[in-house]
């Protein structure tokens, strides 16, 4: 077994006085807590479609769900007749009673009105059972957030009941950002942890390994997790070897970036960006990444600036950085990007290409020409081929 090659790492030191003086967190409307329910009893009172979703959610956590409903909706009946993905579901066709709640880990109700909501909440609290009444936050000890499920990676979003639609919109955005296979990688990380401590006793080196692990998850697109032995060998061989990724920003709207482009931006160490790339697009990048604008200097030709850019990218990559070069459109159709790709390939530096969404809209190219003196496809003007770029 070849351990991860040690790398210098000096964690920031904090004095006790500085830790006491710094406020670590702002006030929270709710405490985000993830509760283990596997094998525990959960009560759902009510047979509505809303109650069916809560029952399905509790069963997915491995709970033994008892549904109490005289008149269950078709959704609830169908749910209780199906085999759950985890846990169990049992439908009992009677109204809830206080004794039904005894010994439950949680209790959820879809109450018909405030009177029933108050009675249910009071009965549950007397028995020490955390309670949730659907759509009635005044009677709730806890609330269900909007969920992104990549189990064991779980993201829950709460607006404290103030803006459910906002919570759902945030969930959709996070869904788009997290690859489907992140759960498999998280499970593998849990399996690797104990063995890694034995193989790599140095804390700083283990941290470097996990950073590489995460970079590979988000940067490579691999759905299958390599073995720990393979990851350790790769980590030692690469010595944090750098790479270059050419990214297309598409037509300029951040919401039209491809998912792969967003993931690459969020794993970058250094980003070299064309002036025509919008701030909204750059906002999608990793906060800690160094950002270098590629402004053409008046005394330099486009070719000279292209060579200087390539030399800079190669140098940074050989220093072990993940370098991203981003331009409007897609790299394959960008003259300077295509030349840079050829030069990087000739230099033997690892590189990948992430294409952007193409657009036939002339307005985007006209804006780029007006703002920067050249078109969004790097000098190949399609909005007016007879117009030459102004001399500087």
C-alpha positions as MATLAB code, in Angstrom:
seq = 'XXXXXXXXXXXXXXXXXXXXXXXXXXXXXXXXXXXXXXXXXXXXXXXXXXXXXXXXXXXXXXXXXXXXXXXXXXXXXXXXXXXXXXXXXXXXXXXXXXXXXXXXXXXXXXXXXXXXXXXXXXXXXXXXXXXXXXXXXXXXXXXXXXXXXXXXXXXXXXXXXXXXXXXXXXXXXXXXXXXXXXXXXXXXXXXXXXXXXXXXXXXXXXXXXXXXXXXXXXXXXXXXXXXXXXXXXXXXXXXXXXXXXXXXXXXXXXXXXXXXXXXXXXXXXXXXXXXXXXXXXXXXXXXXXXXXXXXXXXXXXXXXXXXXXXXXXXXXXXXXXXXXXXXXXXXXXXXXXXXXXXXXXXXXXXXXXXXXXXXXXXXXXXXXXXXXXXXXXXXXXXXXXXXXXXXX';
ca = [
       0.000    0.000    0.000;
       1.393    3.361   -1.013;
       0.226    6.136    1.300;
      -0.684    9.567    0.097;
       2.515   11.515   -0.372;
       2.834   14.136    2.361;
       2.319   17.732    1.356;
       3.075   20.819    3.368;
      -0.019   22.066    5.125;
      -0.135   24.588    7.938;
      -3.658   25.003    9.289;
      -4.587   28.429   10.546;
      -4.165   28.761   14.293;
      -6.729   30.403   16.532;
      -6.104   31.595   20.040;
      -8.706   30.937   22.701;
      -9.383   34.632   23.048;
     -10.007   35.038   19.290;
     -12.383   32.077   19.271;
     -14.354   33.571   22.162;
     -14.484   36.992   20.545;
     -15.681   35.799   17.140;
     -19.386   35.206   16.631;
     -19.585   31.905   14.804;
     -23.203   32.012   13.737;
     -26.034   34.473   13.268;
     -29.441   33.896   14.909;
     -31.409   30.914   13.602;
     -35.192   30.771   13.187;
     -35.044   26.967   13.562;
     -32.460   24.427   14.655;
     -31.644   22.167   11.681;
     -31.692   18.661   13.164;
     -31.585   15.344   11.291;
     -33.439   12.680   13.281;
     -32.806    8.954   12.976;
     -36.139    7.113   12.701;
     -35.085    3.638   11.534;
     -37.210    1.068   13.350;
     -39.056    3.697   15.384;
     -42.808    4.199   15.533;
     -44.324    7.244   13.815;
     -47.982    8.295   13.865;
     -49.742   10.046   10.990;
     -53.316   11.155   11.766;
     -55.326   11.890    8.643;
     -55.737   10.362    5.222;
     -55.321   13.361    2.906;
     -52.789   13.553    0.047;
     -50.697   15.904    2.230;
     -50.689   13.339    5.029;
     -49.765   10.629    2.497;
     -46.621   12.558    1.531;
     -45.607   12.880    5.203;
     -46.224    9.155    5.734;
     -44.132    8.280    2.684;
     -41.335   10.548    3.884;
     -41.296    8.988    7.366;
     -41.282    5.470    5.915;
     -38.383    6.396    3.629;
     -36.417    7.127    6.820;
     -37.060    3.561    7.993;
     -39.849    4.370   10.463;
     -42.746    2.050   11.322;
     -45.541    4.364   10.216;
     -49.072    3.952   11.605;
     -51.675    5.902    9.636;
     -54.911    6.650   11.471;
     -57.679    7.665    9.062;
     -61.364    6.839    8.824;
     -61.635    8.050    5.248;
     -58.257    7.695    3.535;
     -57.703    9.359    0.171;
     -56.855    7.218   -2.884;
     -53.259    8.460   -2.582;
     -53.028    7.256    1.013;
     -54.632    3.876    0.256;
     -52.348    3.332   -2.709;
     -49.314    4.252   -0.622;
     -50.197    1.828    2.179;
     -50.773   -1.002   -0.305;
     -47.375   -0.562   -1.964;
     -44.122   -1.920   -0.615;
     -42.251    1.106    0.825;
     -38.620    1.775   -0.115;
     -37.811    1.474    3.588;
     -39.671    1.133    6.865;
     -43.284   -0.049    7.040;
     -46.735    1.467    6.510;
     -49.943    0.362    8.228;
     -53.372    1.922    7.695;
     -55.810    1.754   10.630;
     -59.295    3.018    9.787;
     -60.233    4.807   12.987;
     -59.821    8.297   14.447;
     -56.750    9.030   16.482;
     -56.851    8.738   20.276;
     -54.347   10.076   22.772;
     -53.186    6.562   23.662;
     -52.250    5.969   20.001;
     -49.453    8.489   20.412;
     -47.764    6.826   23.390;
     -44.231    5.653   22.602;
     -44.112    7.290   19.166;
     -40.915    8.979   18.007;
     -42.905   11.639   16.126;
     -46.562   12.444   15.515;
     -47.976   14.203   12.441;
     -51.588   15.284   11.856;
     -53.579   16.834    9.053;
     -56.115   18.480   11.364;
     -59.548   19.628   10.167;
     -59.384   22.848   12.166;
     -57.649   24.681   14.994;
     -59.623   22.794   17.640;
     -58.405   19.392   16.453;
     -54.891   20.779   15.872;
     -54.669   22.044   19.443;
     -56.046   18.779   20.861;
     -53.561   16.688   18.859;
     -50.599   18.889   19.757;
     -51.547   18.917   23.453;
     -51.935   15.125   23.583;
     -48.577   14.570   21.875;
     -46.720   17.006   24.117;
     -48.140   15.450   27.274;
     -46.593   12.185   26.150;
     -43.293   13.850   25.206;
     -43.783   13.214   21.476;
     -42.541   15.857   18.986;
     -45.514   17.003   16.947;
     -46.174   18.494   13.498;
     -49.586   19.695   12.332;
     -49.607   20.150    8.570;
     -49.934   23.797    7.467;
     -50.459   24.978   11.046;
     -47.033   26.136   12.292;
     -48.435   27.500   15.570;
     -48.993   23.895   16.736;
     -45.696   22.467   15.466;
     -42.602   21.471   17.427;
     -40.792   20.811   14.152;
     -41.351   21.454   10.464;
     -40.576   19.569    7.266;
     -38.286   21.419    4.863;
     -37.889   21.134    1.107;
     -35.595   18.169    0.588;
     -32.819   17.299   -1.836;
     -32.281   13.566   -1.484;
     -28.862   12.164   -2.338;
     -28.880    9.916    0.720;
     -26.771    9.740    2.804;
     -26.276   13.326    1.615;
     -29.506   15.129    2.504;
     -30.151   18.848    2.079;
     -33.180   20.314    3.847;
     -34.298   23.893    3.270;
     -36.469   25.841    5.676;
     -37.981   29.310    5.382;
     -39.626   28.903    8.819;
     -42.952   28.655    7.054;
     -42.662   32.183    5.660;
     -42.156   31.366    1.969;
     -42.692   27.718    0.942;
     -42.451   28.591   -2.768;
     -39.005   30.119   -2.161;
     -37.928   26.923   -0.405;
     -39.090   24.867   -3.382;
     -37.239   27.145   -5.811;
     -34.041   26.793   -3.781;
     -34.492   23.033   -3.749;
     -34.732   22.948   -7.539;
     -31.530   24.949   -7.873;
     -29.646   22.687   -5.475;
     -31.046   19.596   -7.233;
     -29.465   20.874  -10.436;
     -26.116   21.480   -8.731;
     -25.674   18.123   -6.971;
     -24.811   15.159   -9.217;
     -27.053   12.122   -8.747;
     -24.118    9.911   -7.790;
     -22.974   12.086   -4.861;
     -24.774    9.675   -2.495;
     -22.712    6.712   -3.691;
     -19.523    8.698   -3.159;
     -20.643    9.705    0.343;
     -21.320    6.059    1.237;
     -17.877    5.128   -0.041;
     -16.315    7.907    2.038;
     -17.904    6.428    5.144;
     -16.470    3.023    4.287;
     -13.022    4.465    3.552;
     -12.670    6.571    6.692;
     -11.437    3.947    9.173;
      -9.018    2.347    6.715;
      -7.649    5.735    5.691;
      -6.728    6.572    9.299;
      -4.651    3.383    9.414;
      -2.963    4.035    6.055;
      -2.422    7.775    6.495;
      -1.922    8.745   10.148;
      -1.078   12.370    9.357;
      -4.158   14.586    9.721;
      -3.058   17.234    7.211;
      -2.327   14.609    4.555;
      -5.695   12.941    5.127;
      -7.361   16.304    4.647;
      -5.514   16.723    1.346;
      -6.783   13.276    0.295;
     -10.396   14.204    1.061;
     -10.028   17.446   -0.889;
      -8.851   15.412   -3.877;
     -11.738   13.006   -3.321;
     -14.250   15.858   -3.500;
     -12.494   17.449   -6.495;
     -12.731   14.143   -8.330;
     -16.409   13.748   -7.446;
     -17.355   17.154   -8.841;
     -14.703   17.492  -11.520;
     -14.474   14.108  -13.219;
     -18.118   13.162  -13.600;
     -17.264    9.579  -12.567;
     -20.405    7.817  -11.385;
     -18.523    4.726  -10.181;
     -16.407    5.266   -7.087;
     -12.839    3.945   -7.485;
     -11.441    1.677   -4.785;
      -9.595    3.252   -1.862;
      -6.358    1.647   -3.056;
      -6.778    3.203   -6.496;
      -7.598    6.612   -5.039;
      -4.560    6.504   -2.743;
      -2.272    5.498   -5.599;
      -3.682    8.205   -7.850;
      -3.306   10.800   -5.099;
       0.355    9.919   -4.672;
       1.050    9.779   -8.415;
      -0.676   13.034   -9.212;
       0.864   15.000   -6.352;
      -2.042   17.367   -6.796;
      -1.223   17.566  -10.509;
      -2.992   20.463  -12.112;
      -5.307   20.503  -15.085;
      -6.973   22.936  -17.459;
     -10.646   22.987  -18.352;
     -11.974   25.034  -21.245;
     -15.548   26.080  -20.485;
     -18.141   27.635  -22.740;
     -20.405   30.177  -21.052;
     -23.039   29.906  -23.763;
     -25.102   32.988  -24.623;
     -24.217   34.776  -21.366;
     -27.193   33.974  -19.135;
     -26.017   32.183  -15.976;
     -29.177   30.070  -15.988;
     -28.169   28.669  -19.391;
     -24.848   27.282  -18.165;
     -24.663   23.515  -18.416;
     -24.625   21.582  -15.136;
     -21.146   20.307  -15.948;
     -19.916   23.873  -16.487;
     -21.251   24.906  -13.079;
     -19.566   21.946  -11.381;
     -16.249   22.750  -13.044;
     -16.475   26.404  -11.985;
     -17.165   25.332   -8.424;
     -14.057   23.141   -8.277;
     -11.649   25.632   -9.877;
      -8.569   27.082   -8.213;
      -8.017   29.767  -10.869;
     -10.442   31.169  -13.449;
      -9.278   33.096  -16.500;
     -12.289   34.795  -18.013;
     -13.052   36.679  -21.182;
     -14.343   40.234  -20.558;
     -17.583   39.298  -22.330;
     -18.381   36.680  -19.666;
     -21.058   38.137  -17.387;
     -20.730   38.702  -13.652;
     -23.749   36.427  -13.139;
     -21.849   33.562  -14.726;
     -18.773   34.208  -12.578;
     -20.964   34.272   -9.474;
     -21.550   30.558  -10.030;
     -17.845   29.865   -9.422;
     -16.133   28.749   -6.248;
     -15.726   31.761   -3.958;
     -12.100   30.977   -3.127;
     -10.994   30.717   -6.754;
      -8.595   33.360   -8.050;
     -10.127   35.287  -10.972;
      -7.987   36.713  -13.749;
      -9.628   38.900  -16.418;
      -8.198   38.531  -19.892;
      -8.086   42.117  -21.146;
      -6.272   42.653  -24.420;
      -3.611   45.320  -24.016;
      -3.480   48.056  -26.681;
       0.140   47.344  -27.605;
      -0.426   43.614  -28.066;
      -2.019   41.686  -30.888;
      -4.685   39.063  -30.248;
      -2.154   36.351  -31.130;
       0.397   37.654  -28.608;
      -2.236   37.861  -25.884;
      -3.359   34.309  -26.749;
       0.161   32.979  -26.330;
       0.601   34.799  -23.023;
      -2.676   33.364  -21.774;
      -1.697   29.832  -22.733;
       1.695   30.183  -21.040;
      -0.009   31.424  -17.876;
      -2.512   28.537  -17.878;
       0.207   25.940  -18.397;
       2.352   27.414  -15.637;
      -0.541   27.450  -13.157;
      -1.546   23.891  -14.039;
       2.029   22.673  -13.563;
       1.978   24.303  -10.137;
      -0.892   21.963   -9.277;
      -3.899   24.202   -9.843;
      -7.175   23.387  -11.529;
      -7.360   26.162  -14.105;
     -10.570   27.121  -15.903;
     -10.563   29.230  -19.065;
     -14.097   30.467  -19.763;
     -15.329   32.296  -22.822;
     -18.726   33.073  -24.368;
     -20.306   30.482  -26.623;
     -18.502   27.159  -26.746;
     -14.700   26.593  -26.827;
     -14.723   24.520  -30.004;
     -16.124   27.447  -32.007;
     -13.928   30.109  -30.436;
     -10.773   30.832  -32.458;
      -8.526   31.752  -29.522;
      -9.857   28.954  -27.316;
      -9.318   26.408  -30.091;
      -5.725   27.590  -30.520;
      -5.173   27.433  -26.760;
      -6.557   23.886  -26.621;
      -4.098   22.799  -29.309;
      -1.179   24.441  -27.457;
      -2.123   22.897  -24.109;
      -2.436   19.485  -25.744;
       1.010   19.897  -27.326;
       2.445   20.803  -23.908;
       1.112   17.549  -22.465;
      -0.979   19.223  -19.751;
      -4.163   17.322  -18.738;
      -7.182   19.163  -20.064;
     -10.891   18.784  -20.747;
     -13.470   20.710  -22.736;
     -16.936   21.613  -21.463;
     -19.066   22.983  -24.258;
     -21.569   25.790  -23.886;
     -25.053   26.214  -25.259;
     -24.918   27.917  -28.645;
     -27.350   30.643  -29.643;
     -28.198   32.265  -32.951;
     -29.151   35.529  -31.274;
     -27.325   38.416  -32.942;
     -28.083   40.760  -30.034;
     -25.637   39.003  -27.717;
     -22.856   39.423  -30.277;
     -23.740   43.038  -30.930;
     -23.581   43.817  -27.192;
     -20.195   42.125  -26.923;
     -18.930   44.117  -29.918;
     -20.208   47.418  -28.508;
     -18.787   46.779  -25.031;
     -15.451   45.161  -25.844;
     -14.582   46.014  -29.429;
     -14.937   42.475  -30.725;
     -17.703   39.941  -31.060;
     -18.702   37.211  -28.672;
     -17.124   34.611  -30.941;
     -13.716   36.243  -30.672;
     -13.305   38.337  -33.743;
     -15.423   36.305  -36.167;
     -18.208   38.864  -36.503;
     -21.468   37.439  -37.734;
     -23.626   40.450  -36.885;
     -21.895   42.631  -39.491;
     -18.970   41.021  -41.320;
     -18.043   44.284  -43.039;
     -17.283   46.087  -39.775;
     -13.679   45.889  -38.607;
     -12.736   46.019  -34.942;
     -11.459   49.481  -34.026;
      -7.738   49.948  -33.741;
      -6.338   50.811  -30.318;
];
